[in-house]
Amino acid sequence: MSKKPIIILAVILLAICLISGGCSLSSDKKVDIKNWRDLLSLGPEKSSITPPDESGEQTKPQENPALEGQDAIEVKLYFAGADGKSLVVEKRNIARTESLARNTLKELVKGPAQDGNLSVIPEGTRLRDINLKPDGLCIVDLSSEACHTGSAEQEKLMVYAITNTLGQFATIKNVSFMIDGQQVDTIAGFVDVSSSIKPDYSI
């Protein structure tokens, strides 16, 4: 085989190396180039630069995809059980929004969806406002219809149904109650709510 094509190939390879910045070698990899065969045996070193993606842009760390593509979240609502003396959990999917605690409490006010569960909030009660403080205190303002609770047991179930429902969120530590924008010591005259209430899942 003639050496002429091989020599031309070696010259082309050398020209490419010179144009691209030279065929430099790292200090820990010394090669003695004695002839054109040694030159052909040298391959390009691996680049430490992250390769671009298909769009041509440099690859970036991916964002957490856990919340992407989801428009609903499962929450726990607390209602009275069939015996009317204890609280039971009803799970429900609601829209994932910035007002998650507010929307969750609105679902509680709507009442249960499962047969046998009983509402603990008097009919006609409206959630007027909800306000979360940096220290974890959540202030719940209900309309005056909430005062139409008929017994101490019913009022206790209402207070803890609201508190336990809100307590599922890590940012809420305890709950205080207002009626029509006014701080109250009791909602219906039975349960002391003059101080904030902590969740109690034993009820």
C-alpha beads as a LAMMPS data file, in Angstrom:
LAMMPS data file: protein, C-alpha beads

203 atoms
202 bonds

1 atom types
1 bond types

-500.0 500.0 xlo xhi
-500.0 500.0 ylo yhi
-500.0 500.0 zlo zhi

Masses

1 110.0

Atoms # bond

1 1 1 0.000 0.000 0.000
2 1 1 1.355 3.436 -0.872
3 1 1 2.483 5.622 2.008
4 1 1 1.216 8.781 0.292
5 1 1 -2.454 8.513 1.427
6 1 1 -1.349 7.743 4.974
7 1 1 0.990 10.744 5.042
8 1 1 -1.812 12.996 3.753
9 1 1 -4.127 11.653 6.488
10 1 1 -1.491 12.374 9.122
11 1 1 -1.052 15.918 7.830
12 1 1 -4.832 16.503 7.922
13 1 1 -5.031 15.184 11.493
14 1 1 -2.146 17.421 12.537
15 1 1 -3.826 20.446 10.929
16 1 1 -7.086 19.697 12.818
17 1 1 -5.190 19.506 16.093
18 1 1 -3.491 22.856 15.447
19 1 1 -6.778 24.582 14.480
20 1 1 -8.604 23.270 17.579
21 1 1 -5.959 24.546 19.945
22 1 1 -3.110 22.117 19.587
23 1 1 -2.560 18.496 20.522
24 1 1 -1.566 19.259 24.100
25 1 1 -1.038 16.399 26.516
26 1 1 -1.464 16.453 30.266
27 1 1 1.714 16.331 32.352
28 1 1 0.978 12.796 33.589
29 1 1 0.640 11.349 30.060
30 1 1 3.850 11.861 28.074
31 1 1 4.063 10.254 24.656
32 1 1 7.199 10.098 22.553
33 1 1 6.192 10.803 18.948
34 1 1 8.847 9.217 16.752
35 1 1 6.948 8.752 13.506
36 1 1 3.611 9.301 11.755
37 1 1 2.167 6.044 13.233
38 1 1 2.584 7.442 16.771
39 1 1 0.745 10.589 15.681
40 1 1 -2.204 8.585 14.369
41 1 1 -2.423 6.591 17.613
42 1 1 -3.202 9.731 19.656
43 1 1 -6.907 10.211 20.335
44 1 1 -8.714 13.233 21.801
45 1 1 -8.846 13.415 25.586
46 1 1 -12.219 13.335 27.316
47 1 1 -13.697 16.727 28.102
48 1 1 -14.659 17.586 31.691
49 1 1 -17.353 19.987 30.466
50 1 1 -20.958 18.808 30.834
51 1 1 -22.283 18.170 27.331
52 1 1 -25.211 20.255 26.115
53 1 1 -28.649 18.731 25.803
54 1 1 -30.477 18.236 22.535
55 1 1 -31.644 21.853 22.486
56 1 1 -28.019 23.021 22.461
57 1 1 -28.193 24.544 25.945
58 1 1 -25.919 23.509 28.802
59 1 1 -27.474 20.821 30.990
60 1 1 -28.987 22.205 34.214
61 1 1 -30.059 20.378 37.405
62 1 1 -33.664 19.264 37.082
63 1 1 -36.234 20.829 39.357
64 1 1 -38.138 18.580 41.778
65 1 1 -40.934 17.072 39.658
66 1 1 -42.968 15.924 42.678
67 1 1 -45.457 18.820 42.415
68 1 1 -45.498 19.104 38.638
69 1 1 -48.570 17.970 36.766
70 1 1 -50.678 17.622 39.932
71 1 1 -53.770 19.708 40.579
72 1 1 -55.189 17.855 43.593
73 1 1 -54.051 16.723 47.031
74 1 1 -55.575 14.315 49.536
75 1 1 -56.478 15.837 52.901
76 1 1 -58.013 14.484 56.104
77 1 1 -61.308 15.856 57.388
78 1 1 -62.612 15.070 60.865
79 1 1 -66.319 14.405 61.378
80 1 1 -68.369 12.773 64.086
81 1 1 -68.730 9.019 63.782
82 1 1 -72.074 7.213 63.651
83 1 1 -72.234 7.222 67.468
84 1 1 -71.942 11.014 67.529
85 1 1 -69.414 10.789 70.353
86 1 1 -66.043 10.510 68.632
87 1 1 -64.245 11.825 65.579
88 1 1 -63.494 9.817 62.458
89 1 1 -61.333 10.627 59.470
90 1 1 -62.700 11.138 55.984
91 1 1 -60.140 11.555 53.200
92 1 1 -60.932 13.878 50.336
93 1 1 -59.117 15.189 47.267
94 1 1 -59.138 18.962 46.914
95 1 1 -57.434 21.452 44.627
96 1 1 -53.805 22.156 45.425
97 1 1 -53.607 25.925 45.898
98 1 1 -51.806 28.451 48.066
99 1 1 -54.974 28.626 50.235
100 1 1 -54.801 24.938 51.097
101 1 1 -55.757 25.286 54.787
102 1 1 -58.674 27.583 53.938
103 1 1 -59.998 25.240 51.246
104 1 1 -59.604 22.230 53.535
105 1 1 -61.649 23.924 56.251
106 1 1 -64.320 24.897 53.711
107 1 1 -64.637 21.218 52.823
108 1 1 -65.112 20.437 56.520
109 1 1 -67.889 23.030 56.745
110 1 1 -69.636 21.420 53.747
111 1 1 -70.082 18.243 55.754
112 1 1 -69.268 14.545 55.288
113 1 1 -69.546 12.627 52.033
114 1 1 -69.399 9.128 53.504
115 1 1 -72.510 7.435 54.823
116 1 1 -72.598 7.225 58.601
117 1 1 -70.398 10.237 59.242
118 1 1 -72.043 13.236 60.878
119 1 1 -71.345 16.932 60.504
120 1 1 -70.050 18.631 63.645
121 1 1 -70.557 22.204 62.450
122 1 1 -74.068 23.707 62.680
123 1 1 -75.891 24.214 59.394
124 1 1 -75.412 27.646 57.851
125 1 1 -72.003 28.223 59.464
126 1 1 -69.593 30.068 57.207
127 1 1 -65.835 30.389 57.350
128 1 1 -65.377 34.162 57.457
129 1 1 -61.596 34.195 57.591
130 1 1 -58.515 32.183 58.449
131 1 1 -55.164 33.646 59.377
132 1 1 -51.908 31.788 59.966
133 1 1 -49.242 33.393 62.140
134 1 1 -45.486 32.734 61.790
135 1 1 -45.414 30.968 65.174
136 1 1 -47.898 28.325 63.971
137 1 1 -51.059 29.848 65.468
138 1 1 -54.031 29.605 63.122
139 1 1 -56.912 31.987 63.815
140 1 1 -60.290 30.749 62.565
141 1 1 -63.156 33.228 62.264
142 1 1 -66.603 31.597 61.985
143 1 1 -70.024 33.138 61.456
144 1 1 -72.452 33.306 64.394
145 1 1 -74.289 30.167 63.212
146 1 1 -71.459 28.178 64.818
147 1 1 -72.914 29.160 68.203
148 1 1 -76.005 27.019 67.570
149 1 1 -74.361 23.921 69.025
150 1 1 -76.761 22.139 71.360
151 1 1 -74.487 20.484 73.910
152 1 1 -71.017 20.481 75.428
153 1 1 -70.202 17.231 73.639
154 1 1 -71.201 18.634 70.259
155 1 1 -69.220 21.813 70.824
156 1 1 -66.154 19.825 71.853
157 1 1 -66.405 17.704 68.705
158 1 1 -66.720 20.845 66.572
159 1 1 -63.700 22.525 68.173
160 1 1 -61.479 19.475 67.791
161 1 1 -62.768 18.557 64.343
162 1 1 -61.580 21.969 63.159
163 1 1 -58.343 21.871 65.158
164 1 1 -57.413 18.326 64.136
165 1 1 -58.222 19.016 60.494
166 1 1 -55.949 22.062 60.443
167 1 1 -53.316 20.314 62.557
168 1 1 -52.456 17.946 59.718
169 1 1 -50.472 20.782 58.162
170 1 1 -46.938 21.090 59.529
171 1 1 -47.118 24.888 59.713
172 1 1 -50.136 24.845 62.070
173 1 1 -49.435 24.091 65.728
174 1 1 -52.578 25.336 67.471
175 1 1 -55.880 27.040 66.693
176 1 1 -57.788 29.963 68.209
177 1 1 -61.399 30.866 67.465
178 1 1 -63.295 34.042 66.661
179 1 1 -67.001 34.597 65.969
180 1 1 -67.967 37.338 63.533
181 1 1 -64.525 38.896 63.895
182 1 1 -64.619 38.976 67.697
183 1 1 -62.410 37.032 70.093
184 1 1 -64.566 34.744 72.269
185 1 1 -64.058 32.697 75.428
186 1 1 -66.494 30.049 74.243
187 1 1 -68.385 29.366 71.020
188 1 1 -71.645 27.986 72.393
189 1 1 -71.160 28.394 76.132
190 1 1 -69.691 24.972 76.924
191 1 1 -66.031 24.708 75.853
192 1 1 -63.347 27.179 76.926
193 1 1 -61.595 28.551 73.838
194 1 1 -60.148 31.634 75.486
195 1 1 -56.717 30.089 74.881
196 1 1 -55.552 28.447 71.694
197 1 1 -56.352 24.754 71.209
198 1 1 -53.880 22.067 70.253
199 1 1 -54.891 19.034 68.158
200 1 1 -56.039 15.982 70.108
201 1 1 -56.335 12.865 67.982
202 1 1 -57.573 10.720 70.872
203 1 1 -61.054 12.252 70.666

Bonds

1 1 1 2
2 1 2 3
3 1 3 4
4 1 4 5
5 1 5 6
6 1 6 7
7 1 7 8
8 1 8 9
9 1 9 10
10 1 10 11
11 1 11 12
12 1 12 13
13 1 13 14
14 1 14 15
15 1 15 16
16 1 16 17
17 1 17 18
18 1 18 19
19 1 19 20
20 1 20 21
21 1 21 22
22 1 22 23
23 1 23 24
24 1 24 25
25 1 25 26
26 1 26 27
27 1 27 28
28 1 28 29
29 1 29 30
30 1 30 31
31 1 31 32
32 1 32 33
33 1 33 34
34 1 34 35
35 1 35 36
36 1 36 37
37 1 37 38
38 1 38 39
39 1 39 40
40 1 40 41
41 1 41 42
42 1 42 43
43 1 43 44
44 1 44 45
45 1 45 46
46 1 46 47
47 1 47 48
48 1 48 49
49 1 49 50
50 1 50 51
51 1 51 52
52 1 52 53
53 1 53 54
54 1 54 55
55 1 55 56
56 1 56 57
57 1 57 58
58 1 58 59
59 1 59 60
60 1 60 61
61 1 61 62
62 1 62 63
63 1 63 64
64 1 64 65
65 1 65 66
66 1 66 67
67 1 67 68
68 1 68 69
69 1 69 70
70 1 70 71
71 1 71 72
72 1 72 73
73 1 73 74
74 1 74 75
75 1 75 76
76 1 76 77
77 1 77 78
78 1 78 79
79 1 79 80
80 1 80 81
81 1 81 82
82 1 82 83
83 1 83 84
84 1 84 85
85 1 85 86
86 1 86 87
87 1 87 88
88 1 88 89
89 1 89 90
90 1 90 91
91 1 91 92
92 1 92 93
93 1 93 94
94 1 94 95
95 1 95 96
96 1 96 97
97 1 97 98
98 1 98 99
99 1 99 100
100 1 100 101
101 1 101 102
102 1 102 103
103 1 103 104
104 1 104 105
105 1 105 106
106 1 106 107
107 1 107 108
108 1 108 109
109 1 109 110
110 1 110 111
111 1 111 112
112 1 112 113
113 1 113 114
114 1 114 115
115 1 115 116
116 1 116 117
117 1 117 118
118 1 118 119
119 1 119 120
120 1 120 121
121 1 121 122
122 1 122 123
123 1 123 124
124 1 124 125
125 1 125 126
126 1 126 127
127 1 127 128
128 1 128 129
129 1 129 130
130 1 130 131
131 1 131 132
132 1 132 133
133 1 133 134
134 1 134 135
135 1 135 136
136 1 136 137
137 1 137 138
138 1 138 139
139 1 139 140
140 1 140 141
141 1 141 142
142 1 142 143
143 1 143 144
144 1 144 145
145 1 145 146
146 1 146 147
147 1 147 148
148 1 148 149
149 1 149 150
150 1 150 151
151 1 151 152
152 1 152 153
153 1 153 154
154 1 154 155
155 1 155 156
156 1 156 157
157 1 157 158
158 1 158 159
159 1 159 160
160 1 160 161
161 1 161 162
162 1 162 163
163 1 163 164
164 1 164 165
165 1 165 166
166 1 166 167
167 1 167 168
168 1 168 169
169 1 169 170
170 1 170 171
171 1 171 172
172 1 172 173
173 1 173 174
174 1 174 175
175 1 175 176
176 1 176 177
177 1 177 178
178 1 178 179
179 1 179 180
180 1 180 181
181 1 181 182
182 1 182 183
183 1 183 184
184 1 184 185
185 1 185 186
186 1 186 187
187 1 187 188
188 1 188 189
189 1 189 190
190 1 190 191
191 1 191 192
192 1 192 193
193 1 193 194
194 1 194 195
195 1 195 196
196 1 196 197
197 1 197 198
198 1 198 199
199 1 199 200
200 1 200 201
201 1 201 202
202 1 202 203
